[in-house]
């Protein structure tokens, strides 16, 4: 009876609808840095110098999707011939400034400082006027300063001719850079159009194969219905085989072209 009364008091002391206090929510953890993941094995590995390929252009595994203008832009940045042409043009521009140096006055300044020692003692210790014959080391110090200024006033037009020659070489180097750029653009555009043409040839060959296989099936039906001569089946089989051969040839040319473009 006492235990029932105590249980009744305990239930009466608990407010109606009261729920136990939930535990505090854990504090959010800061995001942990993820280690660098290696590239997927089906992703292409491009040249180390190509750093401006976007994620959208490499979104397809194993392929690089580029427009013609984008392909030309990357080729002009990464082609070794273009880099060499730009470096040659910059070197030629530097030789122009070097050739103009003789037209300006030049000043050269030089300074020297030295330190050494020598053996010195009197040959006869009793004679104060005796010459030196060796002894303890004695410190020697020396310094010097010189300056030279020159200005070539006239050299019978030699400096002017050298400047003109350097400027002509710089102009030729710039023209060579433009020629190299145009050659790269031409090569990339031709390769791009050839790749597109090879892909479309494959589509045409696949459509031809499908059409010839349909004709072959139609010829078999006509022969089975005794509506045509059986020779038409052999002819349709020959045409279908030629179409499959053309498709294989187009696929081979596309694969060889991809190897050559790579």
Secondary structure by P-SEA (a helix, b strand, c coil): caaaaaaaaaaaacccccccccccccccccccccccccccccccccccccccccccccccccbbbbcaaaaaaaaaaccaaaaaaaaaaaaaaaaaaaaacccbbbbbbbbbbbcbbbbbbbccccccccccccccbbbbbbbbbbbbbbbbccccaaaaaaaaaaaaaaaaaaaaaaaaaaaaaaaaaaaaaaaaaaaaaaaaaaaaaaaaaaaaaaaaaaaaaccccaaaaaaaaaaaaaaaaaaaaaaaaaaaaaaaac
